[in-house]
Amino acid sequence: MLNPKGSSNPTTKYDDKEHIWSGARQHGFYNEGLTIGQIIFRQLQREPQRIFQISHTDNTRLTRWQMLENASKMGAYLREQKCIKETDIVGLMARNTTHVAAVAYGCLFNGTPFHAVNPNLEEKTIRDLYNITKPRILCCDSQDYEKIKDIAGTLGATVLIVNGKVPHVSSVPEILRTALNGNYEPSEFPGGINRTMAILCSSGTTGTPKAVTISNSRKLFECHSYLSPNDVQYAPSTLDWLTGLISLVTAGVYGTVRLISSEMFSPAHFLEICEQNEMSWTIMANSHVAMLANCPQTKAQKLRSLQHLLFAGGHCLVATLRKMQSFLHGQGILRNAYGLTELGALVSYNYDTQSKPESVGRLLANIRVRIVDAAGQNLSVSGVGEILLHNGQPWSGYFGNPKATAEMQDSAGWFHTGDIGYFDEDNYLHIVERKKDMLKYLGMMYYPHEIEEVIAQMPDVSEVCVFGLWREQEGDAAAASVVLRPSSQVQAFEVEIFVREHISVPFKHLHGGVQIVQQLAKSANGKVNRQAVKADYIKRFAST
């Protein structure tokens, strides 16, 4: 089935004997010997004068030819530095400015994995991550040089400044001012599809992020084959998050216009660049959708160019989805995307966020899913258990961490997500909650999301995060941090009363209390950090 914007609604089949759900079978278009870098290199040669990248922050525009030339110079530089092996890593800790794509594409051309780390992380976390992969070259913005210089010294790594200037430190713009010697061609590798392309960070909401290897698998971009050179793509996330990598690769493969900004996401900024640049495609965190839907400045006219608004990273409340849909010009634009960094791809799409707002949709091509109980037995339709994924693609695991790799992917290739969910009778996947987020109060199990959905029904609530406060005799008492819409006068006790009136079972009431906050703590890429919200709640109440 085609949605109004021309992309197909995925089909999912259920094997009632094996109790396994499968997306459509699809054969890859590209030779498996090619890397994604080789594919992008050829694409950038087509229509060389077309605009390929617009930087809102830097006020720059690059054609395909300019991007190809810049990326080729970076690839040639890496060859000169003898970055040949798959373990010759480039650390990339930079915001979305003009030359970030040239650095990343240059790595792809050369077959050199880049390890992307968010520059807003604490220095200790950055140090821990780069101590795992030990990059030979560290690329950063000038404002983050002090964070990285000691790490580079310990590793014996060269530092390159991507944006800005640091005295006596080499920079990417200096490399781009040099001439290319001869006709540059990207590197070739046997079985290029399985070579590690990038190393990203796990979400890190439950501890120090892990270094997740991403191969040259086509699954990173094939589900976005509806894109064309007429599309303008934007993602607020940096390259350390899967959505940032997806936008980088799909722009290169499909020749779209890549719109970037180094500013952190805000509804006002998003509305501005969307309207100015006629943005047609975006992928953002679920919390960004909540911020946008509840922003007084959001108007349908400002979003009229959007044809694909994907959100990922967690639940979006039903009331928020309905409000966001009211600003969009048609059905099928607002889509919930479920993915896994370790899988290096999206797993499912939900085009039906109106009729099935609590689902993450049907499976994408070549994805298989099992729902298993505590004993590892496959469950049937409506059975709630852990979600296991399989994409038929080899995975190199967490860099330098075989123990964690074995815990994530079993010997048969199934990824153990830690997400709890089920399939309905229409083969739509539903995520109930993270396995680690399940709470118990007075012996009764519950999930924070169940209570969040109820609180979100209050007209004055913009965002909400529920968590458990441990009490020795009772267990996890539910507590909530709530963000209100502008000018709201709702009090914390009113939220507690609302939950008691709308949830019949006492163990799901807010026995841990409520606090009204200006904003919820989020990860660097916009995902609500439940543990950080909880820590802030405990700190505030401890000081009163």
N, C-alpha and C positions, 0 to 999 in steps of 0.2 A: 504494500500500500504506500502511495506517495502522500506526504503531507503537503500543505499549501505552498511550501517553499521548494518543493522539488526533490527533497531527499527522502529516502525510503524508510518506512517504519520497520525496524528489524522483526524478523520472524523467529520464533523459538519453538522447538519441538521437544516433547517429553517422552522418554522411553519408560513406559509403565512397568517394565520388567526389571530393568537395571536401576530405575529411579534416578535417571540422569537427564538434565535439561541441556540442550545444545542449540547454539546459534546456527545460522545457515552455513553450508560448506562453500568456501570461496577460494579460488586459486589466485595466487599472487600474480600481478602483472609484470613485475620486474624479475630479471635473472637473479637467482640467489647468490651469485658470485659478486654482485655489486654491493657496495656500501651505500648508505643514504647520502654520504658526501658525494659520491660519483653521480647519483641521481640528481642532486641539487645542482651540481656543477653544470650538467647538460641543460637543466631547466633555465638557469640564469643566462645561458647563451642565447636564448630565444627572445626576440623582440627587445634587444638590448637597451633601447631608449625609454622603455616603459618605467614609470616610477615604481620602485620596489619597497622603499622604506621611507616613512615620514616620522621624524622625531619631534614631538610637540615641545619637549623641554629645550632641546638644542636648536630648534627652528631650522632643521636640515632636511633635505630630500636627496635620496640616492636612487639612481637608476639601477636596473639589473646589472648593467655593465660595470658601473662603479662598485657595486657590492661584490660582483664576481672578481674584479681586479683586487679589491681590498682583501677579500678572503684568500685569494691565491697568494698574495704577498705574505699573509700570515702563515699559510701552509708552507711556502718556501722558507720562511724564517724557521719554522719548526724542523724542517729537514736539515737546515744548516746547523741547528742545535743538536742534531743526531737523535731527535725524538722519533725512534723507529719502532721500538717494542711496544706491546700493548700495556706494559707497566710503566711506560714513560708518560706520566700524568701531567696535565696542565691544571693548576688550580684556578678557578674563575670565581671571584668574589666581587661582583660588580652589579650596579644598577642598570636599568634599561636605557642606556645612552647610545649615541650614534654608532660607536665602533664595537659594541658587545657582540653583535651578530657576526661581524667580520672575524673576530677571535674564535667564536664557536664554529662557524662554517670552516675556517681555516683548520681547526682541529679535525673536523669531519673529513675534509679533503685529504688530510695527512694520515687519517686512521689513528689519531692521537686522542685517547679519551680525555675529556675535561671533567673535573670534579667541581661542580657548582655548589657554592655555599652562600647562604644569605648573609649580606654584610651587616645586617642588624642583629645578628647573634652575638652573644657574649664572647669575649676573647678566649676564655677557657674552652668553650664549645668548639670554636673555630680551630683552636690548637689541637684539640682531641681528634677532630675530624681529619685534619691534614696530617696528623701523626699516623693515621691509618694508611692513607694512600701515598704519602711522601712525594708530593709533586716536585718536578724538576723546575717548573716555572710557575710563579704565582702572579696572577693578574688581578689588580684591584683599582679602585678609584683613589684619587689623591687624598680624599678625606678619610680613607681607611688605612693609609700607609702605616700609621703608628700601630695599628692593630696587627699588621701582618709582618712588619720588618723583623721582629725578633723570631717569629715562627720561621721565616725564610732563612734567617741566619742559622738556626738550629738544624734545618733540613739541608742547608747548602744550596738553596733554590735561588734562581734569578727572579727579581721582581720587575714586572712591567706595569706601568700606570695606564689604565684604560681611558680614564676621563680626568682632566686636570693636569697639573704639573707638580713634580717634586724635584728640587734641585739635585742634580747628579744621579738621577734614577731614570733608566730608559723607559720609553713610553711607546704605546701602540701607534699613535700618530707619527712618530719618528720612523717606525718601520714602514708605514703606509706611504711615506714620502720617498722611499727608495724605489729604484726601478726593478722590474722583473727581468731576470736573465733567461732569455729563450722562451719557448712555448711551455707554459706550466700545465701539467696534467695531474689530476689527483692520484693518490696511491691505490694500487690494486692488491687484494689479499684473497687467497683461496677461502671460499666459504665466507665471504664478506658479511653476509646477513647475521652471522653468529658472533662477529667481533664486537667487543665492548665499545660502544659509541660514547657513552657519558656515564657519570656517576652522580647520582642525586642523593638527597637526604631523605630519610624517613621522616614522618611528621614530628617525631620527638616529643609528643605530648605525654608520653609515659616514661621518659628518660632521655639519655643522650641519643641524638639521632644516629642512625646507622648509615654507612656508605653503600647505597643501593646501585648495583651495576645495571645498565640499560644497554641492550644489544642493538644492532641495526635492523631489528625486526620491522617488517612492513606494517604490523598492527598498530604502530605508533601513529600512522597517518591514513591507512586505508579506509577507516570508517568515516573519514572526512572527505571522501572523493567527490562530494557534491560541490566543493569549493571550486572557484574559477578565478581567472585573473581580474575579474570585475569586483571581487570581494575585497573589503577592507577589514583586516583582522586586528584585534587588540586583546591582550591579556595583561592584567595588572601585576601578575606574579613574575618574579625573576626566574632565572633558568634553573634554580635549585628545586623548583617544584615541577611536577609532571605537566601541569597545564602550561607553564612557561615553555617547557621543551616542546610540547605539542604545537604551540603557536609558532615557534621558531622553525620546526621541521615542516609543518604543513604549508607555511608561507613559501619555503624554498621549493618544495615538491610541486605545488600547484600554482606557483607564480602569482600569488595574491599580493595585495599591498599590505605591508607590515607596519602597523601604527604602534609607536612606542612612546612611553613617558616614564621618567624617573620618579615622578611624584607618587606617593602612597595613595592607595585608593580612597577616594571620597566621592559621595554622590555628585557634588557640585562639579568636581573635576571631570568625572565620567560623562556627565551630561554635556559639558562644554566640548570635550573632544569628540563625542559621538555626533553631535550636531554639526560641528565645524568640518569634520572629515567624512561625513556620511558613512559612519561605521556600519558594517553589515553583520559582523560575526564577533562574538566575544565569549570568553569562558572565564568565570569568576567563582569565588568562594560563596557558599550558601549565605554566609553572614553579609556579604556585599549585596546580595539580592534583598535581604531584609533592610539594610540601610537605604538602598535605592527606592524600594517600595514605600518606605515610610518617610522619605524626604519631602518636605513641602514644595520644593522646587521641581520635583519630577512631574513632567507633563508628557502626554502622548506625542505632541509635536516634536519634542526634543529627541524622541526615540524612534521617529518614523522610518529611519533607514535600516533599523535592526531587522534582520531576517533569521538570525540564529543567536539566541541567548542561552548559553549552556551554564549550568552551575554544578559544582562538585564539592566534595569535602565533608558532607554531612547532610542532616535533615534540613529542610526548609518548611516552616510551619504552614499549614494549609491556608490560614487567613492571609499570610504573606504572599503565597502563590497567587491567590485570587486577586489580591490588590495589584500585584505586579502585572498580571495578565491584563488588567484593565488599561494599562498604559501602552500595550503592544498592539500592532496592527495585524491581527490574525492569529489563528490557532497554530500550534506546532512550532512556534518561535521559541517559547520558553521550555527548555528541556533539562531534566535532571540527568546528569551523567554520573554513573558510578564507575570508579576505576581503582586501580591499585598500583602504586609506584613500582612495587616489585615485579608486577606483571608487565610493566612498561607500556601499558595501553589502557584504554577504557574498556569496561566490561559490558555495560548496558546503557541504553538510551531510553528515556521516557518522553515520548511525544505527547502523551495524554495526561499532562499535569492537571487538567481540569477534571476529567472523569476519574482519574486514578492519582490524585495528588500525593498520596503517601507511598507510591511505588517508585523504584528507580528504573522501571521499564523492562524491556525485553533484551535478550542477549545479542551482542554483536557477532559478526561472522567468526567462525572457528573458535568460539569460546564454549567450554563445557562447564557445568556447575553441578555439584552435589550438595545437598543439605543433610548434615549428619547429626546424630544424637551423641550423647556423652560417650557411648560405647563405640562410636565410629561407624554405626550402621546408617545406610542411606534412608532418608525419610521421603514420603510421597507428598502429594499436593497438600498444602496447608500445614505440613509438618514444620515446626519451628526448631531450628538447630543452627550449628555453625556452617557458614558458607565456605565451600572449598571450590577453587577455580583451577582450570587447566586450559592452556592456550596452545599446546603442542609445540612450544618454542623452547629451546634450551635456555637456561638461566645460569649465569656465572655466580649468582648469589651476592651476599653482602661481602664487600671487599675486605679480605683479611679476617673474616669472622665465620669459619665453617660451622661452629656450634649454632649460632643464630640462623644460619642458612638452613641447616638440617631441621630446625624447629619450624621454619617458615614453609619449606617445600619438602614433601616426603619423597621416598625412593621411587614412587610411581609418577612423580611430577606434579602432584596436586599441591596448590598453595593453600595453606591454612590461614584464612584471613583474620580470624578473631572476631569477625562480624556475625551477629545472630540475625537470621532472616528466614524467609519462606517464599514459596511460589504460590500464587493463587491459581484458580481454575483457568484463567486466560493466559497462563504462563508468564505473568508479570512478577518480577522479583521485588520483594519488600525487605528493607533493612529495618530490623527491630531496634538494634542497639549494638554497640561494641560489646564483645564478650566481657572485657575487663570493666565495663561500666555498670554491669549488673549489680544491684544492691540488695541487701536483706535487712528487713526491720521486723523485729518480733517474730523471726522465723519465716517471714513471708518475702518472696522475691519480687522485685519491681525494677523497672528501667526508668532513668531520669526523663527520657523523652516522653513517656506517657503523661507525666505531670506537666512538662513543658507545653504540650499540645493544648492542655486545658487552660493554662495561664494565658496562652496566646489568643484565646477566645475573648479576652478582655479588650474592648475597643482601644484603650489607651496604652496597651503594651506594644512596644516596638521589637524588643528582643528579650529573651529569657534564657537562663542557664540554671539547671537544677543539678544538685550534687548531694552526696551523703556526708553527714557529720557523725563520726563514730562515737557511740556511747556504749560503755561496757555491758550494761544490763539490757540494752534495747537493740543495738546494732546500728545500722546506717539510717539516721534520721534525715529525711529529705529537707533541704534548704534551697532557697532560690535567690539569685541576683537578677534584678529586673531593670531593663532600660525602658523608660516611658517615652511616648510621643511628646513633641514640644507642647508646652503650656498645660500638660496634664497635672492634675492635683491629687492623683491617686496615692493613697498611703499604703505602707507595707502591710498593715493589719487587714486592709481591704482585700489584698491578694490572698492572704491566708483564709479569709472568710469565703472568698470565691471558690477556692479549691475544695474546701469542706462542703460547699453547697453542690459542687459539680462532680465530686468523686465520692462514691458511696462507701468505699472501704477505707477505714481509718489509717491503715498502715501506709497509704500513699499520701496522707495529709502532710502539710509542711511543719512537722514537729521540730525542725531545726531552725525555723524562722525565715524571714524575708528581708532583703535590703534593696533599696532603690539606688541605682548607680547611673552615672553618666554614660558609661560604656563598659563592655565586657572585654576582659583580657583575651587577646588573640595571638596566634603565632605570627611570624613575620609575613606570612602570605595570606592572612585573613581568616584562618580557621579558628573558631572559638576554642580556647584552651581551658578545658573544664577544670583541670588541676590548678591552673593559675587563678581562675575565678574563685575557686574554693579557698585557696591560700589567702587571697585578698579579703574574702569574707571573714575568715578566722582572724586575720590581723586587725580588721576594723573593730570586730566585736571584742577582741582582747584588749583594745585600747580604750574601750568605753566602760 
